[in-house]
C-alpha cells in the first residue's frame, strides 16, 4: 500500500519505508522532498534569449567636397562598422539579434523611420529597432546619428549624435566601439 502512494520512480524504495505510525506520516513529506530533489537534478531550461533587436543598415552621405572619389572605401568601412556593431550585440546576452528584411523600396532609412521598416522589424520579432546614418562633413569631421526605437510603442528610446575625427579604418573602428558601448548601456537601462 505504501508503494502505490509513491511516485512510480520511487516505487522500488518501498522496502526502505519504516512501519511505525510516525514514519508513515512522513512518507508523503519524504516523497515530496525526494521528488523535488530529483526535479532539481534535471537540466535547467535554457535561459531567455534576451530582447529582440534589429539593426538596419546605416545610411552614408559625403558632403566633404573632396576631389577623390572615396565611395568604395566608405562603403567598405560602413559595412565593417555595421558588422562589428551587430557582433557586439550578438555577444551581449541581454539581446538577441533579429535579422530584418524588407523588400519595399521605402524600407531605407532617410529621415523619419519608414513604417515598412518598423513593420518588418516587428514581424521579425524585434522589440527594438536601431537605425542611423553617417555624414562626412569635411576631411576630418564625420557625424553619426543613431536612434533606437521601441517597436511596440513606436517611440524613440535612444537618440544621439556622435562626432568622430578622421576617415581611416582606425577612426571608424574607434567610432564603432564608442557608439556600440553607448548604445548597449542605454538600451540595458531601458
C-alpha positions in Angstrom: 0.0 0.0 0.0 2.9 2.3 0.7 4.5 1.6 -2.6 1.4 2.6 -4.5 1.3 6.0 -2.9 4.8 6.8 -4.1 5.7 8.2 -7.5 6.5 5.3 -9.9 10.1 6.2 -9.9 10.2 5.7 -6.1 8.0 2.6 -6.0 11.0 0.2 -5.7 12.1 2.0 -2.5 9.0 0.8 -0.5 11.1 -1.8 1.3 13.1 1.0 2.9 10.0 2.6 4.4 9.6 2.1 8.2 6.4 0.6 9.5 5.8 2.9 12.5 2.9 5.4 12.7 5.2 8.4 12.9 7.2 7.2 10.0 4.1 6.5 7.9 3.0 10.2 8.4 6.4 11.2 7.0 6.0 9.2 3.8 4.2 11.9 1.8 6.6 14.5 3.1 9.7 12.4 2.2 8.2 11.6 -1.2 7.7 15.3 -1.9 11.2 16.1 -0.8 12.7 13.3 -2.9 10.6 14.4 -6.0 11.7 18.0 -5.5 15.3 16.9 -5.2 15.0 14.8 -8.4 13.4 17.8 -10.2 16.4 19.9 -9.3 18.8 17.4 -10.7 17.3 17.8 -14.2 18.9 20.3 -16.5 17.6 23.8 -16.2 15.5 25.2 -19.1 17.5 27.4 -21.5 17.9 31.0 -20.4 15.8 33.6 -22.0 17.3 34.9 -25.2 17.1 38.5 -24.3 15.4 41.3 -26.0 14.9 41.0 -29.8 16.9 43.7 -31.5 17.1 44.6 -35.2 19.8 46.8 -36.7 19.1 48.4 -40.0 22.0 49.3 -42.3 23.0 52.9 -41.7 22.9 55.4 -44.5 26.0 57.3 -45.6 26.4 60.8 -47.0 29.6 62.5 -48.0 29.3 66.3 -48.5 33.0 67.0 -47.8 33.7 68.0 -51.4 37.0 66.2 -51.6 38.2 65.7 -55.1 39.0 62.0 -54.8 36.1 59.5 -55.1 36.1 57.5 -51.8 32.7 55.9 -52.3 34.2 52.3 -52.4 36.3 52.9 -49.3 33.4 54.5 -47.4 31.1 51.6 -48.3 33.7 49.1 -47.0 34.1 51.0 -43.8 30.4 51.3 -43.3 29.9 47.6 -43.8 32.7 46.9 -41.3 31.1 49.2 -38.8 27.7 47.5 -39.3 29.2 44.1 -39.0 31.1 45.0 -35.8 28.0 46.6 -34.3 25.9 43.5 -34.9 28.7 41.3 -33.5 28.8 43.4 -30.3 25.0 42.9 -29.8 25.2 39.2 -30.6 27.9 38.8 -27.9 25.7 40.7 -25.4 23.3 38.2 -23.7 20.8 40.9 -22.8 19.8 41.0 -26.5 19.4 38.6 -29.4 19.9 40.0 -32.9 16.9 39.7 -35.2 17.6 39.9 -38.9 15.2 42.3 -40.5 14.4 42.1 -44.2 12.3 44.5 -46.1 11.6 44.2 -49.8 9.8 47.6 -50.1 11.7 50.4 -51.8 10.6 52.7 -48.9 12.5 50.5 -46.4 15.6 52.6 -46.3 16.5 55.0 -43.6 16.3 58.5 -44.8 14.6 60.9 -42.4 11.9 59.5 -40.2 11.9 55.7 -39.9 9.6 54.4 -42.6 6.6 52.4 -41.5 7.7 49.5 -43.7 10.9 49.1 -41.7 9.1 49.2 -38.4 6.6 46.6 -39.6 9.4 44.4 -40.9 11.2 44.6 -37.5 8.0 43.8 -35.6 7.3 40.9 -38.0 10.8 39.5 -37.4 10.2 39.6 -33.6 12.3 42.7 -32.7 11.3 44.8 -29.8 14.0 47.4 -30.5 15.0 48.7 -33.9 18.3 50.6 -34.3 18.7 53.0 -37.2 21.2 55.6 -38.1 23.4 57.3 -40.6 26.8 58.8 -41.0 27.6 62.2 -42.6 31.1 63.1 -43.7 31.1 66.9 -43.4 34.7 67.6 -44.1 38.1 65.9 -44.5 38.3 65.5 -40.7 34.8 65.6 -39.3 32.1 62.9 -39.5 28.8 62.7 -37.7 26.9 59.6 -36.7 23.3 59.9 -35.8 21.9 56.8 -34.1 18.4 56.1 -32.8 16.8 53.1 -31.1 13.1 52.7 -31.4 10.7 50.7 -29.2 8.9 48.9 -31.9 5.8 48.1 -29.9 5.3 51.7 -28.6 6.6 53.3 -31.9 8.7 55.6 -29.7 12.3 56.7 -29.8 14.1 55.5 -26.7 17.7 56.5 -27.7 18.7 59.4 -29.9 22.3 60.6 -30.0 24.5 62.4 -32.4 28.2 61.3 -32.3 31.1 63.0 -33.9 34.4 61.3 -34.9 37.5 62.6 -36.3 39.3 61.2 -39.3 38.4 59.0 -42.2 40.6 55.9 -41.7 39.9 52.3 -40.8 41.2 53.1 -37.3 38.9 56.2 -36.9 35.9 54.2 -38.0 36.8 51.3 -35.6 37.1 53.7 -32.7 33.8 55.3 -33.6 32.1 51.9 -33.7 33.4 50.8 -30.3 32.2 54.1 -28.7 28.8 54.0 -30.4 28.3 50.4 -29.5 29.2 50.9 -25.9 26.9 53.9 -25.5 24.0 52.2 -27.2 24.3 49.0 -25.3 24.5 50.9 -21.9 21.4 53.0 -22.8 19.4 50.0 -24.0 20.3 47.9 -21.0 18.9 50.6 -18.8 15.7 50.7 -20.8 
